[in-house]
Amino acid sequence: MSNSYRSIFSPVRVAGHLIKNRLISAPSTIHTASAGQPYPTEKGIRFFEDRAKAGAGLITCAGVSVGGASDDGVHCSWDVFKPNHTNPLCDMVERIHMYGAKCTMELMGILPDGYTVSDGCLIMGGPPVGREIPKEAMETFKRDYINTAVQIMKCGFDGVLLHIGHSIPLAQFLSPLTNRRSDEYGGSTENRCRYPLELISGVRGAIGQNAIIEVRISGSEFSPGGIDIEEGIRIGELFQEYIDILQISAGMHTPDLATVTHPCGFLPPNPNIHLAEAFKKSGRITKCLISTIGGIGSIADADMIIKGGIADFVVAARAYIADPEWVRKGAAGCQEDVRPCVKCMRCHDSDNYEQHMLCTVNPLVGVEEAAEKIPAATKSKTVAVIGGGPAGMLAAVTAAQRGHKVTLLEKDDRLGGKLNFADHVAFKYPLAAYKNWLVSQVEKAGVAIRLNTEATPEHMAGFDAVIAALGAEPVIPPIAGAAKAKIAIDVYGRENELAEHVAIVGGGQVGVETALHLTGLGKKVTILEMQPELAPDASKTHRDELMAEIKKQAKLEIVTGARCTAIVDDGVLYVKDDTPGKINAGSIILSVGMRALTALADSFMGLTGEYAEIGDCAKVGTVEDATKTGWAAAMRL
């Protein structure tokens, strides 16, 4: 263990259980881990086992709804009641314990039959609005809630995480924004906490003092009329009598607060720790420990949080997905080798809406077992990788790690390719960190790097294999005056050359992000988009984040459902609903897509015994596509 991080790796005893360090793996991947079944598959068991193997002290598994198996389209639940379904859960517990970690199970606060605390409250994954739950149903739910916790413990878990945050139906009791009841369960903070307290105290009484109870709340909902920090602390005061760990998250499950419940680049690193610190240092939460969650992915930061008395535990989910070895690497003092999460929410959205978890930066997510079956390289080959973008860099690193002698040729004066734009964008700092990590890994892997080298077929003489990672070129639409416009990727780092009013033709994810970047610099921006909605190519949660940010921009205007007809000296001409219009602007930016450099890549085909095309030159796609194709091509060598 590195002497630098002793605080985060210090043990602590909770409810009679010795937890070996202060790192908690948060619940995630319920759909992927289940494959539609009410119990974890072998793939799911391994997912959580790997968290323990990597060194987390406490693993929280996801998840169980009251009464057992269910699936509302967003949440699904394992069945803790039927023996043939609980056997895999028992196996999972044993395999987690084998690595010295403790494990708990998340118990979701989803009320039955479309009920919410009050009429008209939203239900994520359910009907548009809910109905106020009557007292009779509350009593039934309480009984079932407590019984479900008991069944969880019978599977061998060391405790439970009670999710009462993020405005899920049970959490709506706590908030003055959603709880509009006029009975003893509404009104004052104490009344709004009454029902959740009945559940928590009931669970404690049923599972005993030697079971870990962690409760997640939103320390602040960051919504007018909702829970603020002061009220959050008061809620913690009331809960602390019955729990061991109070997990301080933030926000509500609404599109406008997607950046808060699941922090992204629009928020600074570790955005929720000030909430945990307020709870911790209030002096009013003295009977339980405090955990903090939200965008934490650095062991150095985690150690700072514990050492500084900000919290007693650090909870993370995405860090373990981006790099399952991040704890082990941190403990060894190799923080620079930890693959950073780019906070894009691809993991969250792919698991919830595609039923198969994927990751932008970790190509092994979802194929861990298959990857282990790929045989080692039988001989060392000389490999040329053409292009130093994300696909080329990862291919070069992976090939070198497999024992090949790799040369990376890049036509520009630095590695990074199109990801270098992230250096100039405040909210793209996670992507810039990933790009910098790739560069450092290329250098550490012993790859021969040739910058300022425009690769030609003649360069390929003497190589056993060629991997083309040549990228793509911008699409220039066939409209009058297109030559007058700048290309979106080219304006980064040259923003001072733009006029004060900018028009962007193309409102996909790139166009929207470019607009947000420029308005952040004080420019007035108008987006012109043919489709009825902006950023249809963005993942669901990231699109929610983009739309939330757009609402904050006073200098950003949107014109959708409109076709650009010409670019003129002083703006853009367009037609919307058969009516012509004009956007007056001093600078025009095109953001209408990219085209694969297929012909250029083809010129390198057949020159060596092995050849592959990866990244955008194979098919224009995302950083995730670059990651997967780059890794896979290198693994085939």
C-alpha positions as CSV (number, residue, x, y, z in Angstrom):
1,M,0.0,0.0,0.0
2,S,1.2,3.5,-0.8
3,N,2.2,5.5,2.2
4,S,0.5,8.5,0.5
5,Y,-3.0,7.2,0.9
6,R,-3.2,5.7,4.4
7,S,-6.5,7.5,5.3
8,I,-8.6,5.9,2.6
9,F,-7.2,2.5,3.3
10,S,-7.7,2.6,7.0
11,P,-10.1,0.0,8.5
12,V,-13.2,0.8,10.4
13,R,-15.7,-1.2,12.4
14,V,-19.4,-0.8,11.5
15,A,-22.2,-2.7,13.3
16,G,-19.7,-5.2,14.5
17,H,-18.2,-5.7,11.0
18,L,-14.6,-4.8,10.2
19,I,-14.5,-3.0,6.9
20,K,-11.0,-3.1,5.6
21,N,-11.0,0.4,4.0
22,R,-13.2,3.4,3.4
23,L,-14.1,2.6,-0.2
24,I,-17.7,1.5,-1.0
25,S,-18.7,0.2,-4.5
26,A,-22.1,1.7,-5.2
27,P,-24.9,-0.4,-6.7
28,S,-25.0,-0.6,-10.5
29,T,-25.6,-2.8,-13.6
30,I,-28.8,-4.5,-12.4
31,H,-30.1,-5.2,-15.9
32,T,-26.8,-6.5,-17.3
33,A,-26.2,-8.6,-14.2
34,S,-29.6,-10.2,-14.5
35,A,-30.2,-10.8,-18.3
36,G,-33.9,-10.5,-17.7
37,Q,-33.9,-13.0,-14.8
38,P,-34.9,-12.3,-11.2
39,Y,-31.5,-13.2,-9.9
40,P,-27.8,-12.5,-10.9
41,T,-26.3,-14.4,-13.7
42,E,-22.7,-15.7,-13.6
43,K,-21.8,-12.5,-15.5
44,G,-23.6,-10.4,-12.8
45,I,-22.0,-12.3,-9.9
46,R,-18.6,-11.7,-11.5
47,F,-19.3,-8.0,-11.9
48,F,-19.6,-7.6,-8.1
49,E,-17.0,-10.1,-7.3
50,D,-14.5,-8.1,-9.4
51,R,-15.2,-5.1,-7.2
52,A,-14.2,-7.0,-4.2
53,K,-11.2,-8.5,-5.9
54,A,-10.0,-5.0,-6.8
55,G,-10.0,-4.0,-3.2
56,A,-13.2,-2.1,-2.3
57,G,-14.1,-2.6,1.4
58,L,-17.9,-2.7,1.1
59,I,-19.8,-3.8,-2.0
60,T,-23.4,-2.7,-2.4
61,C,-25.2,-4.9,-4.9
62,A,-28.2,-3.8,-6.9
63,G,-31.0,-4.3,-6.3
64,V,-34.2,-5.4,-4.7
65,S,-37.7,-3.8,-4.7
66,V,-40.2,-4.5,-2.0
67,G,-41.7,-8.0,-2.4
68,G,-39.1,-9.3,-4.8
69,A,-39.0,-9.5,-8.5
70,S,-40.3,-6.6,-10.6
71,D,-39.3,-4.6,-13.6
72,D,-40.8,-1.2,-14.4
73,G,-38.7,-0.5,-17.4
74,V,-36.0,1.4,-15.5
75,H,-35.6,-0.5,-12.3
76,C,-35.7,-4.3,-12.1
77,S,-35.4,-6.4,-9.0
78,W,-33.8,-9.6,-7.8
79,D,-36.1,-12.1,-6.0
80,V,-35.0,-12.7,-2.4
81,F,-38.0,-15.0,-1.6
82,K,-37.8,-18.1,-3.9
83,P,-34.9,-20.5,-3.1
84,N,-34.1,-21.2,-6.7
85,H,-33.6,-17.5,-7.1
86,T,-31.7,-16.8,-3.9
87,N,-29.1,-19.5,-4.5
88,P,-27.2,-17.3,-7.0
89,L,-27.4,-14.4,-4.5
90,C,-25.9,-16.6,-1.7
91,D,-23.1,-17.6,-4.1
92,M,-22.4,-13.9,-4.9
93,V,-22.1,-13.1,-1.2
94,E,-19.6,-15.9,-0.7
95,R,-17.5,-14.8,-3.6
96,I,-17.4,-11.2,-2.4
97,H,-16.5,-12.3,1.2
98,M,-13.7,-14.4,-0.2
99,Y,-11.8,-11.2,-0.9
100,G,-12.3,-9.8,2.5
101,A,-15.0,-7.3,1.5
102,K,-18.4,-6.9,3.2
103,C,-21.5,-6.7,1.1
104,T,-24.9,-5.1,1.3
105,M,-28.0,-5.1,-0.9
106,E,-29.8,-2.0,-2.1
107,L,-33.5,-1.9,-1.2
108,M,-35.3,0.4,-3.5
109,G,-38.0,2.8,-2.3
110,I,-40.5,2.2,-5.1
111,L,-44.0,2.3,-3.8
112,P,-46.6,-0.2,-5.2
113,D,-49.3,0.3,-7.8
114,G,-48.2,3.7,-9.1
115,Y,-48.5,5.3,-5.6
116,T,-46.5,8.3,-4.6
117,V,-46.5,10.5,-1.5
118,S,-49.1,12.9,-3.0
119,D,-51.3,13.1,-6.0
120,G,-49.5,14.2,-9.2
121,C,-45.9,13.3,-8.2
122,L,-43.7,11.9,-11.0
123,I,-42.6,8.3,-11.0
124,M,-39.4,7.4,-12.9
125,G,-40.1,4.4,-15.0
126,G,-43.8,4.3,-14.1
127,P,-47.0,6.3,-15.0
128,P,-46.5,10.0,-15.8
129,V,-47.9,10.9,-12.4
130,G,-48.8,8.9,-9.3
131,R,-51.6,8.7,-6.8
132,E,-51.4,9.6,-3.1
133,I,-50.8,6.4,-1.2
134,P,-53.4,5.7,1.5
135,K,-52.6,4.7,5.0
136,E,-53.8,1.1,4.5
137,A,-51.4,0.7,1.6
138,M,-48.6,2.3,3.6
139,E,-49.1,-0.3,6.4
140,T,-48.9,-3.1,3.9
141,F,-45.9,-1.6,2.2
142,K,-44.1,-1.2,5.5
143,R,-44.7,-4.8,6.4
144,D,-43.4,-6.0,3.0
145,Y,-40.5,-3.6,3.1
146,I,-39.3,-4.9,6.5
147,N,-39.8,-8.5,5.4
148,T,-37.8,-7.9,2.2
149,A,-34.9,-6.6,4.3
150,V,-35.1,-9.8,6.4
151,Q,-35.0,-11.9,3.3
152,I,-32.0,-10.0,2.1
153,M,-30.2,-10.9,5.3
154,K,-31.1,-14.6,4.9
155,C,-29.1,-14.6,1.7
156,G,-26.0,-13.9,3.8
157,F,-25.6,-10.1,3.1
158,D,-24.0,-8.1,5.8
159,G,-26.6,-5.4,5.6
160,V,-28.8,-3.2,3.4
161,L,-28.7,0.1,1.7
162,L,-32.0,1.9,1.9
163,H,-32.4,4.2,-1.0
164,I,-34.5,7.2,0.1
165,G,-33.0,9.9,-2.2
166,H,-33.2,11.4,-5.6
167,S,-37.0,11.9,-5.3
168,I,-37.9,8.3,-5.9
169,P,-41.4,7.7,-4.5
170,L,-40.3,6.8,-0.9
171,A,-37.9,9.8,-0.9
172,Q,-40.8,12.1,-1.9
173,F,-42.1,11.8,1.7
174,L,-39.1,13.8,2.8
175,S,-39.3,16.8,0.5
176,P,-41.6,19.8,1.0
177,L,-41.6,20.1,-2.7
178,T,-43.4,16.8,-3.3
179,N,-45.0,16.0,0.1
180,R,-48.3,17.8,0.1
181,R,-50.1,15.5,2.5
182,S,-52.4,17.1,5.2
183,D,-52.2,14.2,7.6
184,E,-49.5,13.3,10.2
185,Y,-47.2,12.3,7.3
186,G,-47.0,15.8,5.8
187,G,-46.2,19.3,6.9
188,S,-43.2,19.7,9.3
189,T,-39.8,18.0,8.7
190,E,-40.6,15.6,11.5
191,N,-43.9,14.7,10.0
192,R,-42.4,14.2,6.5
193,C,-39.8,11.9,8.0
194,R,-42.3,10.0,10.0
195,Y,-43.1,7.2,7.5
196,P,-39.5,6.7,6.3
197,L,-38.5,6.5,10.0
198,E,-41.1,3.9,10.6
199,L,-39.6,1.8,7.8
200,I,-36.0,2.4,8.9
201,S,-36.7,1.6,12.6
202,G,-38.7,-1.4,11.6
203,V,-35.8,-2.7,9.5
204,R,-33.4,-2.2,12.4
205,G,-35.7,-4.0,14.7
206,A,-36.1,-6.9,12.3
207,I,-32.5,-7.5,11.2
208,G,-30.7,-6.5,14.5
209,Q,-27.8,-4.4,15.6
210,N,-25.2,-6.5,13.9
211,A,-26.4,-5.7,10.4
212,I,-25.1,-2.7,8.5
213,I,-27.8,-0.2,7.6
214,E,-26.8,2.6,5.2
215,V,-29.4,5.1,4.0
216,R,-29.0,7.3,0.9
217,I,-30.6,10.7,0.9
218,S,-30.3,13.8,-1.1
219,G,-28.4,16.2,1.1
220,S,-29.8,18.9,-1.1
221,E,-32.3,18.6,-3.9
222,F,-31.0,21.8,-5.5
223,S,-34.6,22.7,-6.5
224,P,-36.6,25.7,-5.2
225,G,-38.9,24.6,-2.4
226,G,-37.1,21.2,-2.0
227,I,-34.7,19.9,0.6
228,D,-31.8,22.2,1.2
229,I,-28.6,21.5,3.3
230,E,-30.1,22.6,6.6
231,E,-33.2,20.5,6.2
232,G,-31.0,17.6,4.9
233,I,-29.0,17.8,8.1
234,R,-32.2,17.8,10.2
235,I,-33.4,14.6,8.3
236,G,-30.0,13.0,9.1
237,E,-30.5,13.9,12.8
238,L,-33.8,12.0,12.9
239,F,-32.4,9.0,11.0
240,Q,-29.1,8.6,12.8
241,E,-30.6,6.7,15.8
242,Y,-31.3,3.7,13.6
243,I,-28.6,3.6,11.0
244,D,-24.8,3.1,10.7
245,I,-24.0,5.1,7.6
246,L,-25.8,8.1,6.1
247,Q,-24.9,8.4,2.4
248,I,-25.1,12.0,1.1
249,S,-26.1,12.2,-2.5
250,A,-27.9,15.1,-4.2
251,G,-30.6,16.2,-6.6
252,M,-33.8,14.7,-7.9
253,H,-34.7,12.4,-10.8
254,T,-35.8,15.1,-13.2
255,P,-34.2,15.9,-16.6
256,D,-33.2,19.4,-15.4
257,L,-31.2,17.8,-12.5
258,A,-29.5,15.0,-14.4
259,T,-26.2,16.7,-13.9
260,V,-26.7,16.6,-10.1
261,T,-27.9,13.1,-9.4
262,H,-25.2,11.7,-11.8
263,P,-22.5,14.4,-12.0
264,C,-20.9,15.1,-15.4
265,G,-18.4,17.5,-16.8
266,F,-20.8,20.5,-16.3
267,L,-20.0,20.2,-12.6
268,P,-16.6,20.4,-11.0
269,P,-14.8,17.3,-9.7
270,N,-16.2,15.8,-6.5
271,P,-19.2,18.1,-6.6
272,N,-21.1,16.7,-3.6
273,I,-18.4,16.6,-1.0
274,H,-19.4,20.0,0.3
275,L,-22.7,18.5,1.3
276,A,-21.1,15.6,3.2
277,E,-18.7,18.1,4.9
278,A,-21.7,20.2,6.0
279,F,-23.3,17.1,7.6
280,K,-20.1,15.9,9.1
281,K,-19.0,19.3,10.5
282,S,-22.4,20.4,11.7
283,G,-21.8,18.5,15.0
284,R,-25.4,17.2,14.8
285,I,-24.8,13.8,13.1
286,T,-22.8,12.0,15.8
287,K,-24.4,8.5,16.0
288,C,-23.7,7.3,12.5
289,L,-20.9,7.6,9.9
290,I,-21.1,9.7,6.7
291,S,-20.5,8.6,3.2
292,T,-20.2,10.8,0.1
293,I,-21.0,9.9,-3.5
294,G,-20.9,11.6,-6.8
295,G,-18.3,11.7,-9.5
296,I,-15.3,10.7,-7.4
297,G,-12.7,8.7,-9.4
298,S,-9.3,9.5,-7.9
299,I,-7.7,7.6,-4.9
300,A,-5.9,10.8,-4.1
301,D,-9.1,12.7,-3.9
302,A,-10.7,9.9,-1.9
303,D,-7.9,10.0,0.6
304,M,-8.2,13.7,0.9
305,I,-11.9,13.4,1.7
306,I,-11.2,10.9,4.6
307,K,-8.1,12.7,5.8
308,G,-9.8,16.1,5.8
309,G,-12.8,14.8,7.9
310,I,-15.2,15.5,5.0
311,A,-16.7,12.0,5.2
312,D,-16.0,8.6,6.6
313,F,-16.5,6.7,3.4
314,V,-16.2,7.4,-0.3
315,V,-18.8,5.7,-2.6
316,A,-18.3,5.3,-6.3
317,A,-19.8,3.4,-9.2
318,R,-18.5,4.7,-12.5
319,A,-14.9,4.6,-11.3
320,Y,-15.1,0.8,-10.9
321,I,-16.6,0.5,-14.4
322,A,-14.1,2.7,-16.2
323,D,-11.2,0.9,-14.4
324,P,-12.1,-2.1,-12.1
325,E,-8.4,-2.0,-10.9
326,W,-8.5,1.7,-9.7
327,V,-8.4,0.8,-6.1
328,R,-5.5,-1.6,-6.5
329,K,-3.6,0.8,-8.7
330,G,-4.2,3.6,-6.1
331,A,-3.0,1.4,-3.3
332,A,0.1,0.7,-5.2
333,G,0.8,4.4,-5.7
334,C,0.0,4.2,-9.4
335,Q,-2.8,6.7,-9.6
336,E,-1.5,7.9,-13.0
337,D,-2.3,4.5,-14.5
338,V,-6.0,4.6,-13.5
339,R,-8.2,4.9,-16.6
340,P,-10.4,8.0,-15.9
341,C,-14.1,8.0,-16.3
342,V,-15.3,10.6,-18.8
343,K,-18.7,11.0,-17.0
344,C,-20.6,10.5,-20.1
345,M,-23.3,8.2,-18.5
346,R,-22.9,5.6,-21.2
347,C,-22.8,2.9,-18.6
348,H,-26.0,4.1,-16.9
349,D,-28.0,4.6,-20.1
350,S,-26.9,1.4,-21.8
351,D,-27.7,-0.7,-18.7
352,N,-31.1,0.9,-18.1
353,Y,-32.3,1.4,-21.6
354,E,-30.5,-1.2,-23.6
355,Q,-30.2,-3.9,-20.9
356,H,-26.5,-4.3,-21.6
357,M,-23.9,-2.2,-19.9
358,L,-21.2,-0.5,-22.1
359,C,-18.5,1.9,-21.3
360,T,-16.9,4.6,-23.4
361,V,-13.4,4.1,-22.1
362,N,-13.2,0.5,-21.0
363,P,-13.6,-2.0,-23.9
364,L,-13.8,-5.0,-21.6
365,V,-17.1,-4.0,-20.0
366,G,-19.6,-6.7,-20.9
367,V,-17.0,-9.0,-22.5
368,E,-14.7,-9.7,-19.5
369,E,-15.0,-13.5,-19.7
370,A,-14.6,-13.6,-23.5
371,A,-11.5,-11.4,-23.3
372,E,-9.8,-13.8,-20.9
373,K,-10.2,-16.5,-23.5
374,I,-8.2,-14.6,-26.2
375,P,-4.9,-16.4,-26.4
376,A,-1.6,-14.7,-25.8
377,A,0.3,-13.6,-28.9
378,T,2.5,-16.5,-30.1
379,K,5.2,-14.3,-31.6
380,S,6.2,-10.7,-31.4
381,K,5.3,-8.7,-34.6
382,T,6.2,-5.4,-35.9
383,V,3.1,-3.2,-36.0
384,A,2.5,0.2,-37.6
385,V,-0.4,2.1,-36.2
386,I,-1.4,5.1,-38.4
387,G,-3.1,7.9,-36.5
388,G,-2.7,9.0,-32.9
389,G,-6.3,9.6,-32.0
390,P,-8.1,7.6,-29.3
391,A,-8.5,4.4,-31.5
392,G,-4.9,4.5,-32.6
393,M,-3.4,5.2,-29.2
394,L,-5.4,2.4,-27.5
395,A,-4.5,0.0,-30.3
396,A,-0.8,0.9,-29.9
397,V,-0.9,0.5,-26.2
398,T,-2.7,-2.8,-26.3
399,A,-0.5,-4.3,-29.0
400,A,2.6,-3.3,-27.1
401,Q,1.3,-4.8,-23.9
402,R,0.8,-8.1,-25.9
403,G,4.5,-8.1,-26.7
404,H,4.5,-6.6,-30.2
405,K,6.9,-3.9,-31.4
406,V,4.7,-0.9,-32.2
407,T,5.4,2.2,-34.2
408,L,2.7,5.0,-34.0
409,L,2.7,7.5,-36.8
410,E,0.9,10.8,-36.4
411,K,0.7,13.6,-38.9
412,D,0.3,16.4,-36.3
413,D,2.8,17.6,-33.8
414,R,1.1,15.9,-30.9
415,L,-1.0,12.8,-30.0
416,G,-4.7,13.1,-29.2
417,G,-6.3,13.5,-32.6
418,K,-9.7,15.2,-32.5
419,L,-9.9,14.7,-28.7
420,N,-7.4,17.6,-28.4
421,F,-10.4,19.9,-28.6
422,A,-11.3,18.9,-25.0
423,D,-8.3,20.9,-23.7
424,H,-10.2,24.1,-24.6
425,V,-13.6,23.3,-23.2
426,A,-14.3,23.7,-19.5
427,F,-17.0,21.0,-19.3
428,K,-14.9,18.5,-21.2
429,Y,-12.3,18.2,-18.5
430,P,-13.1,14.5,-18.0
431,L,-12.5,13.7,-21.7
432,A,-9.3,15.7,-21.7
433,A,-8.1,13.6,-18.7
434,Y,-8.8,10.4,-20.7
435,K,-6.9,11.8,-23.7
436,N,-4.0,12.6,-21.5
437,W,-4.1,9.2,-19.9
438,L,-4.0,7.6,-23.4
439,V,-0.9,9.7,-24.3
440,S,0.8,8.7,-21.0
441,Q,0.1,5.0,-21.5
442,V,1.5,5.2,-25.1
443,E,4.7,6.6,-23.7
444,K,4.9,4.1,-20.9
445,A,4.2,1.1,-23.2
446,G,7.4,1.7,-25.1
447,V,5.7,2.6,-28.4
448,A,7.9,4.3,-30.9
449,I,6.2,7.6,-31.6
450,R,6.7,9.5,-34.9
451,L,5.0,12.9,-34.8
452,N,4.8,15.2,-37.8
453,T,4.8,12.1,-40.0
454,E,2.3,11.8,-42.8
455,A,2.2,8.1,-43.3
456,T,2.5,6.7,-46.9
457,P,2.4,3.2,-48.2
458,E,6.2,3.4,-48.5
459,H,6.5,3.8,-44.7
460,M,4.9,0.3,-44.3
461,A,7.9,-1.6,-45.6
462,G,9.2,-4.1,-43.1
463,F,6.1,-4.2,-40.9
464,D,4.1,-7.4,-40.2
465,A,0.9,-5.6,-39.5
466,V,-0.8,-2.3,-40.2
467,I,-3.6,-0.8,-38.2
468,A,-5.2,2.2,-39.9
469,A,-6.7,4.8,-37.5
470,L,-6.9,7.7,-39.9
471,G,-10.1,9.2,-38.7
472,A,-12.6,11.2,-40.7
473,E,-13.1,14.5,-42.4
474,P,-15.9,17.1,-42.0
475,V,-18.9,16.9,-44.2
476,I,-19.4,20.1,-46.3
477,P,-23.0,20.3,-47.3
478,P,-23.9,21.3,-50.9
479,I,-25.3,24.7,-50.0
480,A,-24.3,28.1,-51.4
481,G,-21.6,29.8,-49.5
482,A,-20.5,26.8,-47.5
483,A,-16.9,27.7,-48.1
484,K,-17.4,30.8,-46.0
485,A,-18.0,28.8,-42.9
486,K,-15.7,27.4,-40.3
487,I,-15.7,23.7,-39.2
488,A,-16.7,23.1,-35.6
489,I,-13.7,21.0,-34.6
490,D,-11.4,23.8,-36.0
491,V,-12.7,26.6,-33.8
492,Y,-11.4,25.2,-30.5
493,G,-8.3,27.2,-29.4
494,R,-9.1,29.8,-32.0
495,E,-12.3,31.2,-30.5
496,N,-10.8,34.8,-30.5
497,E,-11.1,34.7,-34.3
498,L,-14.9,34.4,-34.1
499,A,-17.3,37.4,-34.2
500,E,-19.5,38.2,-31.2
501,H,-22.6,36.6,-32.8
502,V,-22.1,33.1,-34.1
503,A,-24.5,30.9,-36.1
504,I,-24.0,27.1,-35.9
505,V,-25.5,25.0,-38.7
506,G,-26.2,21.6,-37.2
507,G,-27.7,21.0,-33.8
508,G,-26.5,17.5,-33.1
509,Q,-24.4,16.7,-30.0
510,V,-21.3,18.4,-31.4
511,G,-23.2,21.5,-32.5
512,V,-24.9,21.9,-29.1
513,E,-21.7,21.4,-27.2
514,T,-19.9,23.9,-29.4
515,A,-22.7,26.4,-28.7
516,L,-22.5,25.9,-25.0
517,H,-18.7,26.3,-25.1
518,L,-19.0,29.6,-27.0
519,T,-21.8,31.0,-24.9
520,G,-19.7,30.2,-21.9
521,L,-17.0,32.5,-23.4
522,G,-19.6,35.3,-23.8
523,K,-20.5,34.8,-27.5
524,K,-24.1,35.1,-28.7
525,V,-25.0,31.9,-30.5
526,T,-27.8,30.7,-32.7
527,I,-28.2,27.0,-33.5
528,L,-30.0,26.1,-36.8
529,E,-31.1,22.4,-36.9
530,M,-33.2,20.6,-39.5
531,Q,-34.7,18.1,-37.0
532,P,-37.5,19.0,-34.6
533,E,-35.2,18.4,-31.6
534,L,-31.6,19.1,-30.7
535,A,-28.9,16.5,-30.1
536,P,-30.9,13.4,-31.0
537,D,-27.5,11.5,-31.3
538,A,-26.7,12.1,-27.6
539,S,-27.3,9.4,-25.0
540,K,-30.5,10.0,-22.9
541,T,-28.9,11.3,-19.8
542,H,-26.3,13.4,-21.6
543,R,-29.1,14.9,-23.7
544,D,-30.9,15.8,-20.5
545,E,-27.8,17.4,-19.3
546,L,-27.4,19.4,-22.5
547,M,-31.0,20.6,-22.5
548,A,-30.6,21.6,-18.9
549,E,-27.5,23.7,-19.7
550,I,-29.2,25.3,-22.7
551,K,-32.0,26.6,-20.5
552,K,-29.3,28.5,-18.5
553,Q,-27.9,30.4,-21.5
554,A,-29.4,33.8,-22.1
555,K,-27.2,34.3,-25.2
556,L,-28.3,31.1,-26.9
557,E,-31.1,30.9,-29.4
558,I,-32.5,27.8,-31.1
559,V,-34.1,27.4,-34.5
560,T,-35.3,23.8,-35.2
561,G,-37.2,22.3,-38.0
562,A,-35.4,24.6,-40.4
563,R,-33.3,23.9,-43.5
564,C,-30.2,26.0,-44.3
565,T,-30.4,27.3,-47.8
566,A,-27.3,29.5,-48.0
567,I,-24.5,31.0,-46.1
568,V,-23.9,34.7,-46.8
569,D,-21.4,37.3,-45.6
570,D,-23.5,38.4,-42.7
571,G,-25.4,35.3,-41.7
572,V,-27.4,32.2,-42.6
573,L,-30.5,31.9,-44.8
574,Y,-33.0,29.2,-44.0
575,V,-36.5,28.0,-44.7
576,K,-38.8,26.9,-41.9
577,D,-42.4,25.8,-42.6
578,D,-42.0,27.1,-46.2
579,T,-41.2,30.5,-44.8
580,P,-37.7,32.0,-45.4
581,G,-35.7,33.4,-42.6
582,K,-32.3,34.8,-41.8
583,I,-29.9,34.5,-38.8
584,N,-27.6,37.5,-38.7
585,A,-24.1,36.5,-37.6
586,G,-20.6,37.5,-38.1
587,S,-19.2,33.9,-38.0
588,I,-20.7,30.7,-39.3
589,I,-19.8,27.2,-38.0
590,L,-20.7,24.0,-39.8
591,S,-21.5,21.0,-37.6
592,V,-23.2,18.5,-39.9
593,G,-21.2,15.4,-39.4
594,M,-18.0,13.6,-40.5
595,R,-17.1,11.3,-43.4
596,A,-14.8,8.3,-42.9
597,L,-11.4,8.6,-44.7
598,T,-12.0,5.2,-46.3
599,A,-10.2,5.8,-49.6
600,L,-7.1,6.9,-47.7
601,A,-7.2,3.9,-45.4
602,D,-7.6,1.6,-48.5
603,S,-4.3,2.8,-49.8
604,F,-2.6,0.9,-46.9
605,M,-4.6,-2.3,-47.5
606,G,-2.7,-5.4,-48.6
607,L,0.8,-4.0,-47.9
608,T,1.4,-6.4,-45.0
609,G,0.3,-9.8,-43.8
610,E,-2.3,-8.3,-41.4
611,Y,-4.4,-5.2,-41.8
612,A,-7.2,-3.6,-39.8
613,E,-9.2,-0.3,-39.9
614,I,-10.3,1.1,-36.6
615,G,-12.1,4.2,-35.3
616,D,-13.7,6.7,-37.6
617,C,-11.9,5.6,-40.7
618,A,-13.7,2.3,-40.4
619,K,-17.1,3.9,-39.5
620,V,-17.7,7.3,-38.1
621,G,-18.8,6.8,-34.5
622,T,-18.1,7.7,-30.9
623,V,-15.1,7.6,-28.6
624,E,-16.6,4.3,-27.4
625,D,-16.4,2.9,-31.0
626,A,-12.8,4.1,-31.2
627,T,-12.1,2.4,-27.9
628,K,-13.7,-0.9,-28.8
629,T,-12.3,-1.2,-32.4
630,G,-8.8,-0.1,-31.3
631,W,-8.6,-2.7,-28.5
632,A,-10.1,-5.5,-30.5
633,A,-7.8,-5.0,-33.5
634,A,-4.7,-5.2,-31.2
635,M,-6.1,-8.2,-29.5
636,R,-6.3,-10.1,-32.8
637,L,-2.6,-9.7,-33.6
